[in-house]
Amino acid sequence: MTRKTVRIAMNGVTGRMGYRQHLVRSILALREQGGLDLGDGTVLWPEPVLVGRREHALKALAEQHGLDPENVSTDLDAVLADPTVEIYFDAQVTSAREEAIRKAVAAGKHIYTEKPTATGLDGALELARLATAAGVKHGVVQDKLFLPGLLKLKRLIDGGFFGRILSVRGEFGYWVFEGDWQAAQRPSWNYRAEDGGGIVVDMFPHWEYVLHELFGRVKSVQALTATHIPQRWDEQDKPYDATADDAAYGVFELEGGAIAQINSSWAVRVNRDELVEFQVDGTEGSAVAGLRNCRVQHRSATPKPVWNPDIPATEVFRDQWQEVPDNGEFDNGFKAQWELFLKHVYADAPYHWDLLAGARGVQLAELGLKSSAEGRRLDVPEVTL
């Protein structure tokens, strides 16, 4: 075996997702398993270069995980000028992402980034054009496609379980504490529109790729947004006005005729089995998929409930569904996509979750906000370079 070291500039790893899912559970996990075997006698050894604004925090992470303390920098330009750095990864706040990716493309680095890729569609498309013109490979994190529950759901779709799919109903969210008497689980910038916050900007890009990949392209959107909690407390325990939406209620028309309804909220208390669930109904069967689990009810086993509000329900409806077995091992979704991207860069394996796919998510968020502001349904044109 030949070991090839791959130096990856990782910008934003002091944040929650950048640290937990991308650094620890993806890149460091690959190192713990001995690297990534490309199947041709080559093993990729990822060497993270930690980039950010707080040098002391970056050095603490490097020390905690036994990384080279020299691979820490607050100077993005210097890191991008280093010819030994081949990949640039971005998990910064959205407002800082576009400029950093532009610099990385100009420096000839391959690009892997969190979403949204930019603050608006024009910027997202420009990044895709620049990266394509530069000949660098580029990918966007679309992690929910790799969740066990959605992988089982895709298995059902590919096997024709549903017949003609009629509708998709999604429920996502949980109560994010305001920060006054219990600390919030999300950073305060998420609730300030001027800092790129809002649940539409955060979640509609997710819903775009989930719907697009599993059920069909989104043709139209009608959304209603709300800021249910108008005041919150920041990391310094100071009150601030929440200027961004913390809930969104969307209806999406899909290519092929199915209708999707997805509620997203940071102001909802959970009364479901998982933090996100999708119910899919088709002519031949239905399924409810979450992060890990998936339950089904086939046409042949569908009960015949009768509406009668005068007597207590005699059926336990959840017991009438069958659990879909794992039938395999499911790795961390972020790590699984990192592996695919690295194989795309170094073994030319196919990969289609690129910056253009990321632009579709930005487009849907932009149109969702516009739909809510104007109170009407909007068409979603196909995006092209």
C-alpha positions in Angstrom: 0.0 0.0 0.0 1.1 3.5 -0.8 0.1 6.2 1.6 -0.7 9.6 0.1 -1.0 12.5 2.5 -3.8 15.0 1.7 -3.6 18.3 3.4 -7.1 19.9 3.9 -7.6 23.4 5.0 -10.6 23.3 7.4 -12.1 26.7 8.0 -14.6 27.0 10.8 -13.8 23.9 12.9 -14.4 25.7 16.2 -18.1 25.8 15.4 -20.5 23.1 16.4 -20.9 21.3 13.1 -17.4 22.0 11.8 -15.9 20.5 14.9 -18.2 17.6 15.8 -19.3 16.2 12.5 -16.5 17.3 10.0 -13.3 17.3 12.1 -14.0 14.6 14.7 -16.5 12.3 13.2 -15.2 12.5 9.6 -11.6 13.5 9.1 -10.2 12.2 12.5 -12.4 9.1 12.2 -10.8 8.4 8.8 -7.4 8.7 10.4 -8.4 6.3 13.2 -9.4 3.7 10.7 -6.0 4.0 9.0 -7.0 6.3 6.1 -9.2 5.9 3.1 -8.4 3.0 0.8 -9.0 4.0 -2.8 -8.9 0.3 -3.9 -5.9 0.7 -6.2 -3.2 0.2 -3.7 -3.4 3.8 -2.5 -4.5 4.9 1.0 -5.4 8.6 1.5 -4.2 10.1 4.8 -6.1 13.3 5.6 -4.0 16.0 7.3 -6.2 18.8 8.6 -4.9 22.3 8.6 -7.1 24.2 11.1 -8.1 27.7 10.0 -10.1 30.3 11.9 -10.1 33.6 13.8 -9.2 32.4 17.3 -5.7 31.0 17.4 -5.9 29.8 21.0 -9.1 27.8 20.2 -7.5 26.2 17.2 -4.3 25.3 19.1 -6.4 23.8 21.9 -8.2 21.6 19.3 -4.9 20.5 17.8 -3.5 19.6 21.2 -6.6 17.8 22.3 -6.6 15.6 19.2 -2.8 15.1 18.8 -2.5 17.1 15.6 0.6 19.0 14.4 0.5 22.4 16.2 2.1 23.9 13.1 -1.1 23.1 11.1 -3.0 25.9 12.7 -3.5 29.4 11.2 -5.6 32.5 11.4 -4.3 33.6 8.0 -6.5 32.1 5.3 -4.5 33.8 2.5 -1.3 32.2 3.7 -2.9 28.8 3.9 -4.3 29.0 0.4 -0.9 30.1 -0.9 0.6 26.9 0.4 0.9 24.5 -2.6 0.8 21.4 -0.3 -2.8 22.3 0.7 -5.0 20.7 -2.0 -8.5 20.9 -0.6 -10.3 23.8 1.0 -13.3 23.0 3.3 -15.6 25.7 4.7 -17.9 25.5 7.7 -17.9 29.2 8.6 -20.9 31.4 9.1 -22.7 31.8 5.8 -21.9 35.5 5.4 -18.1 34.7 5.3 -18.3 31.7 3.0 -18.6 33.2 -0.4 -15.5 35.3 -0.3 -13.4 32.5 1.2 -14.5 30.0 -1.5 -13.7 32.6 -4.2 -10.2 32.9 -2.8 -9.8 29.1 -2.6 -10.9 28.6 -6.2 -8.5 31.4 -7.4 -5.7 29.5 -5.5 -6.6 26.3 -7.4 -7.9 24.3 -4.4 -10.6 21.7 -4.7 -13.7 22.9 -2.8 -15.8 21.1 -0.2 -18.3 23.2 1.7 -21.2 23.4 4.0 -24.4 25.0 2.9 -25.8 27.5 2.1 -22.9 28.1 -0.3 -23.7 31.9 -0.5 -26.1 34.5 0.8 -27.9 34.7 -2.6 -28.5 32.8 -5.8 -26.3 35.1 -7.9 -23.4 34.5 -5.6 -24.0 30.7 -5.4 -24.1 30.4 -9.2 -21.0 32.5 -9.6 -19.1 30.2 -7.3 -20.2 27.2 -9.4 -19.1 29.0 -12.6 -15.7 30.0 -11.2 -15.0 26.5 -9.9 -16.0 24.9 -13.1 -13.9 27.3 -15.2 -10.9 26.8 -12.9 -11.1 23.0 -13.4 -11.2 22.3 -9.6 -13.5 19.7 -8.2 -16.2 20.9 -5.9 -18.8 19.4 -3.6 -21.4 20.6 -1.1 -22.4 18.8 2.1 -25.8 17.2 1.7 -25.6 15.0 4.7 -29.3 14.1 5.2 -29.2 11.9 2.1 -26.8 9.6 4.1 -29.0 9.2 7.2 -30.0 5.6 7.9 -33.7 6.5 7.8 -33.5 8.2 4.5 -31.3 5.5 3.0 -34.0 3.0 3.9 -36.6 5.3 2.4 -34.6 5.5 -0.8 -34.4 1.7 -0.8 -38.2 1.6 -0.7 -38.4 4.1 -3.6 -35.9 2.3 -5.7 -37.8 -1.0 -5.1 -41.1 0.5 -6.3 -42.7 0.0 -2.8 -44.9 3.2 -3.0 -46.4 2.8 -6.5 -47.2 6.4 -7.5 -46.0 8.8 -4.8 -48.8 11.2 -3.9 -47.4 13.3 -1.1 -44.5 13.9 1.4 -45.1 15.4 4.8 -42.1 16.6 6.8 -41.9 17.7 10.4 -38.6 19.2 11.6 -37.6 21.1 14.7 -37.4 21.4 18.5 -37.5 24.1 21.1 -34.4 26.2 21.1 -34.2 27.9 24.5 -34.4 31.7 24.5 -31.2 31.9 26.5 -32.5 33.8 29.5 -33.0 31.0 32.0 -31.5 28.1 30.0 -28.7 28.4 27.5 -29.7 28.2 23.9 -28.6 25.2 21.9 -27.9 27.3 18.8 -25.6 30.4 18.4 -27.3 33.8 18.5 -26.4 34.7 14.9 -28.9 32.1 13.7 -31.7 34.5 14.9 -30.3 37.7 13.3 -31.2 38.2 9.6 -28.4 40.8 9.3 -25.9 38.0 10.2 -27.3 35.5 7.7 -29.6 33.8 10.2 -33.0 32.3 9.8 -34.5 28.8 9.5 -35.4 29.2 5.8 -31.8 30.0 4.9 -30.7 27.1 7.2 -33.2 24.4 6.3 -34.7 25.0 2.8 -31.4 24.0 1.2 -31.7 20.7 3.0 -35.2 20.2 1.9 -34.3 21.0 -1.7 -31.8 18.2 -2.0 -33.8 15.7 0.0 -36.9 16.3 -2.3 -34.8 16.6 -5.5 -32.8 13.4 -4.9 -35.6 11.2 -3.6 -38.8 12.4 -5.1 -38.2 14.9 -7.9 -37.2 18.5 -8.7 -39.1 21.3 -6.8 -41.2 23.1 -9.4 -42.9 25.6 -7.1 -42.9 26.9 -3.5 -45.4 28.6 -1.3 -44.1 29.5 2.2 -45.1 31.3 5.3 -42.4 32.3 7.7 -42.7 33.6 11.3 -40.5 34.9 14.1 -42.4 33.3 17.0 -39.8 34.3 19.6 -39.1 38.0 19.1 -36.4 38.4 21.8 -33.6 36.1 22.8 -30.4 36.2 24.9 -26.9 35.9 23.4 -23.8 34.2 24.5 -23.0 37.1 26.9 -26.5 36.8 28.5 -27.5 40.0 26.8 -31.0 40.4 25.3 -31.3 41.0 21.6 -34.1 41.3 19.0 -34.6 38.2 16.9 -34.8 39.6 13.3 -34.7 36.3 11.5 -37.5 33.7 11.0 -37.5 30.9 13.5 -40.3 28.9 11.8 -41.3 28.2 8.2 -44.3 26.4 6.8 -43.7 25.3 3.2 -45.6 23.6 0.4 -43.6 22.4 -2.5 -44.9 21.1 -5.9 -42.6 18.4 -7.3 -41.9 17.2 -10.8 -44.0 14.1 -11.3 -47.0 15.5 -9.5 -46.3 14.8 -5.8 -46.9 17.5 -3.2 -44.6 18.0 -0.3 -45.5 19.9 2.9 -42.6 20.6 5.4 -42.9 22.4 8.7 -39.6 23.7 10.1 -39.4 25.3 13.5 -37.1 26.2 16.4 -40.2 27.0 18.5 -41.9 23.6 18.7 -41.8 21.0 21.4 -41.2 17.5 20.0 -44.0 15.0 20.0 -42.6 12.5 17.4 -40.1 9.7 17.5 -37.2 11.7 16.0 -36.3 15.4 15.5 -37.1 15.1 11.8 -39.7 12.8 10.2 -41.0 12.4 6.7 -44.2 10.6 5.9 -44.5 9.4 2.3 -47.8 8.2 0.9 -48.2 6.3 -2.3 -50.9 4.3 -4.1 -49.3 1.0 -3.0 -47.9 1.9 0.4 -46.7 4.5 2.9 -43.6 5.0 5.0 -42.5 7.2 7.9 -38.7 7.9 7.9 -36.7 9.7 10.5 -33.0 10.1 11.2 -32.4 6.4 11.8 -35.7 4.5 11.6 -38.2 3.8 8.9 -41.7 2.2 9.2 -44.0 1.1 6.4 -47.6 0.1 5.8 -48.4 -1.7 2.6 -51.7 -1.4 0.8 -52.5 -5.0 1.5 -52.1 -4.4 5.2 -53.7 -1.0 5.6 -56.5 -1.0 8.2 -59.9 0.5 7.7 -60.4 3.1 10.4 -63.8 4.7 10.8 -64.3 8.2 12.0 -66.4 8.3 15.2 -65.7 11.1 17.6 -68.2 9.7 20.1 -66.2 6.7 21.3 -62.5 6.4 22.3 -60.1 5.1 19.6 -59.9 1.3 19.8 -56.8 1.0 17.5 -53.2 1.7 18.3 -52.3 3.2 15.0 -48.5 3.1 15.5 -48.7 -0.7 16.1 -50.1 -1.1 12.6 -46.7 -0.3 10.9 -43.8 -2.5 10.2 -40.2 -1.6 10.9 -37.8 -1.6 7.9 -34.7 -3.6 8.8 -31.2 -2.1 8.6 -29.9 -4.9 6.3 -26.4 -3.4 6.5 -24.1 -1.1 8.4 -24.6 2.7 8.3 -21.6 4.9 8.8 -21.8 8.5 10.0 -23.4 10.4 7.1 -20.9 13.3 7.1 -18.0 10.8 7.0 -19.6 8.8 4.2 -19.9 11.9 2.1 -16.3 13.0 2.8 -15.2 9.6 1.6 -17.1 10.0 -1.6 -15.7 13.5 -2.2 -12.1 12.4 -1.5 -12.6 9.4 -4.0 -14.0 11.9 -6.5 -10.9 14.1 -6.2 -8.2 11.4 -6.1 -9.8 8.5 -8.0 -12.2 10.4 -10.3 -15.2 8.6 -8.8 -18.6 10.0 -9.9 -20.0 12.8 -7.7 -22.9 15.1 -8.4 -23.5 17.0 -5.2 -21.5 20.0 -6.5 -21.7 23.8 -6.2 -24.5 23.9 -8.8 -26.5 21.5 -6.6 -25.7 23.8 -3.7 -27.0 26.8 -5.7 -30.4 25.0 -6.0 -30.7 25.1 -2.3 -29.8 28.8 -2.1 -32.4 29.4 -4.8 -35.2 27.6 -2.9 -34.4 29.5 0.3 -34.4 32.8 -1.6 -37.7 32.0 -3.3 -39.2 30.7 0.0 -38.5 34.1 1.7 -39.9 35.9 -1.3 -43.0 33.8 -1.4 -43.7 34.6 2.3 -43.1 38.3 1.8 -45.4 38.5 -1.2 -48.0 36.0 0.0 -48.0 33.9 -3.2 -46.8 30.7 -4.8 -43.7 31.1 -6.9 -42.3 28.9 -9.7 -38.8 27.5 -9.2 -36.9 27.7 -12.5 -34.1 25.2 -13.2 -30.7 26.6 -12.4 -27.9 26.2 -15.0 -24.4 27.5 -15.5 
